[in-house]
């Protein structure tokens, strides 16, 4: 008499039971986080979830593969829409916008750079090496130490036009340029927290207004907690309204926005300001906590108006701070 072999149980012979359960739990939690992020305007914890679209997509891809290997294709398919949502969110960072690629670059060139130094938490030698490599016309330094904006700053040898503002919370902004500005001033666009620096540059003054661009350096507060999140949102609205009230087509807004491109607040900002995300198409490189692939987020941005073409943009090298510098070569 022959002994029949029992059919293997799916999920056990192909994938260890504990790993199958872990994948299922990961898919359920990542689906909830994905859904929460799409309702970020309702509460700050939901908005925080939206910033991790890349991490959520990676979790969903791995967990889905495990479920498929376990023979649970239908169960894996049930979670697929949530992965598609995250894929659609990050797609613009992988594909340059069509209108930007088709725009005709003007003869005027301007290279801009922004870096959050977080005071002493950076290395001056690495920062200076990065500035020398990028060779920017305009530099925005966020939370700089006095060594950079003081009269004896080595930066003044190459970028002699400097404006600085320190806010009541002890943080600050400085903008340094190697070309003279037509005007430069500090602004308090919102009563909640952070100042901004607003300057107009005309690298080719013989072209008149066509050879000029407005540059705004910003640093909204980090949204850690309900109150700070409301303050950050108010600052983003104020910045967007300021840009939209002028000529957004020739505007450059750069700095540490404390929000990622896939946040609903970032989308609202672009709609209000009528600007474009210059890093679109640059990839998924993080600018904050970049050394940690599990937590790194792209929260530093360079945004431009429709009359400005982005010739190149990049996330720079490590300067010893939590943030990596960003830069863009612009034409108008």
C-alpha positions in Angstrom: 0.0 0.0 0.0 1.5 3.3 -1.1 1.5 6.3 1.2 0.2 9.5 -0.3 2.2 12.7 0.2 0.1 15.5 1.6 0.1 18.6 -0.6 2.4 21.4 0.7 0.7 24.2 2.5 1.2 27.6 0.7 3.1 30.1 2.8 5.0 27.5 4.7 7.0 25.4 2.3 7.8 28.4 0.0 8.2 31.1 2.7 8.8 30.6 6.4 5.6 31.2 8.4 7.1 34.0 10.5 8.3 35.7 7.3 4.9 35.4 5.7 3.2 36.9 8.7 5.8 39.7 8.8 5.2 40.5 5.2 1.5 40.6 5.7 1.8 42.9 8.7 4.2 45.2 6.8 1.8 45.5 3.8 -1.1 46.3 6.1 0.8 48.9 8.0 2.3 50.5 4.9 -1.2 50.6 3.3 -2.5 52.5 6.4 0.5 54.9 6.2 -0.1 55.5 2.5 -3.7 56.2 3.1 -3.0 58.5 6.0 -0.6 60.5 4.0 -3.2 61.3 1.4 -5.3 63.0 4.2 -2.3 65.0 5.5 -4.4 68.3 5.5 -6.5 66.9 8.4 -3.8 66.3 11.0 -0.1 66.7 11.3 0.7 63.0 12.1 -1.1 62.0 8.8 1.0 64.6 6.9 4.2 63.2 8.4 3.4 59.8 7.0 3.3 61.2 3.5 7.0 62.1 3.5 8.0 58.4 3.5 6.6 57.4 0.1 9.9 56.0 -1.1 10.4 53.9 2.1 6.8 52.7 2.0 7.1 51.7 -1.7 10.3 49.7 -0.9 8.5 47.9 2.0 5.5 47.2 -0.3 7.7 45.8 -3.1 9.6 43.4 -0.8 6.5 42.3 1.1 4.6 41.8 -2.1 7.3 39.6 -3.6 7.3 37.5 -0.4 3.5 37.0 -0.7 3.8 36.0 -4.4 6.6 33.6 -3.5 4.2 32.1 -0.9 1.6 31.5 -3.6 -0.7 34.2 -2.3 -1.0 36.2 -5.5 -4.6 37.4 -4.8 -3.7 38.6 -1.4 -0.7 40.4 -2.8 -2.9 42.0 -5.5 -5.2 43.4 -2.8 -2.4 45.6 -1.5 -1.1 46.6 -5.0 -3.2 49.8 -5.3 -1.3 51.3 -2.3 2.0 50.6 -3.9 0.8 52.3 -7.1 -0.2 55.4 -5.1 3.4 55.7 -3.8 4.8 55.0 -7.2 2.8 57.8 -8.8 3.9 60.2 -6.0 7.6 59.7 -6.6 7.4 59.4 -10.4 7.8 63.2 -11.0 11.2 62.9 -9.2 12.3 60.3 -11.8 10.9 62.0 -14.9 11.6 65.6 -15.9 8.4 67.6 -16.7 7.8 67.9 -20.4 7.3 71.6 -20.5 10.6 72.1 -18.7 12.5 69.9 -21.2 10.9 71.8 -24.1 11.6 75.3 -22.7 14.1 77.3 -24.7 17.0 78.4 -22.5 17.8 82.1 -22.6 21.4 83.5 -22.8 21.5 84.4 -19.2 23.1 81.9 -16.8 22.8 81.8 -13.0 24.1 79.0 -10.7 22.5 78.8 -7.3 23.4 76.7 -4.2 21.7 76.2 -0.8 23.0 74.4 2.3 21.7 74.0 5.8 24.8 74.0 8.0 23.0 73.5 11.4 25.5 75.8 13.0 28.6 73.9 14.2 27.3 70.6 12.8 29.3 70.8 9.6 32.9 70.8 8.4 34.1 74.1 7.0 36.7 72.5 4.8 34.1 70.2 3.1 31.7 73.1 2.6 34.4 75.3 1.0 35.5 72.4 -1.2 31.9 71.9 -2.3 31.5 75.6 -3.1 34.7 75.5 -5.1 33.4 72.5 -7.0 29.9 73.9 -7.8 31.2 77.4 -8.4 27.8 79.1 -7.6 26.9 82.7 -8.4 24.5 82.8 -5.4 24.8 80.9 -2.1 22.1 80.5 0.5 23.5 79.3 3.9 20.9 78.3 6.5 21.8 78.4 10.2 25.3 79.6 9.5 27.9 80.5 12.2 29.3 84.0 12.4 32.5 82.9 10.6 30.6 83.0 7.4 28.7 86.3 7.5 31.3 88.2 9.5 33.6 90.8 7.9 36.5 88.4 8.0 34.7 85.5 6.3 36.7 83.7 3.6 33.5 83.5 1.6 33.6 87.3 1.1 36.8 86.9 -1.0 34.8 85.2 -3.8 31.2 86.3 -2.9 31.6 89.9 -1.5 27.8 90.8 -1.6 26.4 89.4 1.7 23.1 89.8 3.5 22.3 88.1 6.8 19.3 87.9 9.1 19.0 86.2 12.5 15.6 85.5 13.9 14.3 85.4 17.4 14.7 81.6 17.7 18.5 81.9 17.2 18.5 80.5 13.7 19.3 82.6 10.6 19.8 82.9 6.9 22.6 84.5 4.8 22.9 85.0 1.1 26.2 85.6 -0.6 26.7 86.5 -4.2 29.7 87.2 -6.5 27.6 89.4 -8.7 26.0 92.6 -7.4 22.3 92.5 -6.8 19.8 95.1 -7.9 18.2 94.9 -4.5 18.4 92.7 -1.4 16.4 92.7 1.8 15.2 90.5 4.6 11.5 89.8 4.9 9.2 88.5 7.6 6.5 87.0 5.4 4.7 85.2 8.3 4.4 86.2 11.9 5.0 82.6 13.0 8.7 82.1 12.8 11.3 82.3 10.1 12.6 85.2 8.0 13.4 85.1 4.3 16.0 86.8 2.1 14.8 88.4 -1.1 17.1 89.6 -3.8 17.0 90.5 -7.5 20.0 89.6 -9.7 20.7 90.8 -13.2 23.7 88.9 -14.6 23.1 90.4 -18.0 21.8 93.9 -17.3 22.0 94.8 -21.0 19.0 92.6 -21.6 16.8 94.7 -19.2 14.2 92.8 -17.2 14.7 89.7 -19.4 18.2 89.4 -17.9 17.0 89.5 -14.3 15.6 87.0 -11.8 14.2 87.2 -8.3 15.7 84.9 -5.7 14.1 84.1 -2.4 15.8 82.1 0.3 13.6 80.4 2.9 13.6 78.1 5.9 10.1 77.2 7.2 10.1 75.6 10.7 10.2 71.8 11.1 6.7 70.4 11.5 7.3 68.3 14.7 4.1 68.6 16.6 0.7 70.2 16.0 1.7 73.8 16.7 4.9 73.7 14.7 3.2 72.0 11.8 0.6 74.8 11.7 3.4 77.3 11.8 5.2 75.6 8.9 2.0 75.5 6.9 1.4 79.2 7.5 4.9 80.0 6.4 4.5 78.0 3.2 1.3 79.8 2.4 2.8 83.2 3.1 5.8 82.4 0.8 3.6 81.2 -2.0 1.3 84.2 -1.8 4.4 86.5 -1.9 5.7 84.9 -5.0 2.4 84.7 -6.8 1.8 88.4 -6.1 4.8 89.3 -8.1 6.2 87.7 -11.3 6.5 84.0 -10.5 7.6 83.2 -14.0 11.1 84.7 -13.1 11.3 83.5 -9.5 13.7 81.2 -7.8 12.8 80.0 -4.3 15.4 77.8 -2.6 16.1 76.5 0.9 15.2 74.0 3.5 11.4 73.7 3.1 11.0 71.0 5.8 8.6 69.1 3.5 9.0 66.5 0.8 7.7 66.6 -2.8 5.0 64.0 -2.1 3.4 65.9 0.8 0.0 67.5 0.2 1.4 70.7 1.6 4.1 70.8 -1.0 1.6 70.3 -3.8 -0.5 73.1 -2.3 2.6 75.4 -2.3 3.4 74.7 -5.9 -0.3 75.4 -6.9 -0.4 78.7 -5.0 3.0 80.0 -6.0 2.8 78.7 -9.7 6.4 77.4 -9.4 8.0 74.2 -10.6 10.1 71.8 -8.6 13.6 72.1 -10.2 14.7 68.7 -8.7 12.1 66.9 -10.8 13.9 64.3 -12.7 17.0 64.3 -10.5 16.2 61.0 -8.9 15.3 60.1 -5.3 18.5 61.4 -3.5 17.7 62.6 0.0 19.0 65.9 1.3 18.4 65.4 5.0 19.7 62.4 7.0 21.1 61.3 3.7 23.5 58.9 5.3 20.6 56.8 6.6 18.7 55.2 3.7 15.8 54.2 6.0 15.1 57.8 7.1 16.7 60.1 4.5 14.2 62.6 3.0 14.4 65.2 0.2 13.3 68.3 2.1 15.7 70.9 0.5 14.4 72.3 -2.8 15.1 74.8 -5.6 11.8 75.9 -7.2 11.7 78.0 -10.4 9.2 79.9 -12.5 8.2 78.9 -16.0 10.5 81.3 -17.7 13.5 79.8 -16.1 15.0 76.6 -17.5 16.9 74.2 -15.3 20.0 73.1 -17.2 21.3 70.9 -14.4 20.6 70.2 -10.7 22.1 67.9 -8.1 22.4 66.9 -4.5 25.9 67.7 -3.5 28.5 65.9 -1.4 28.6 65.3 2.3 29.7 68.5 4.2 29.5 67.0 7.6 26.0 68.3 8.4 22.6 66.5 8.6 21.8 68.2 5.3 23.5 67.8 1.9 23.8 70.9 -0.2 21.7 71.3 -3.4 22.5 73.3 -6.5 21.0 74.2 -9.9 22.3 75.8 -13.1 19.6 78.1 -14.5 19.0 79.8 -17.8 16.6 82.6 -18.7 
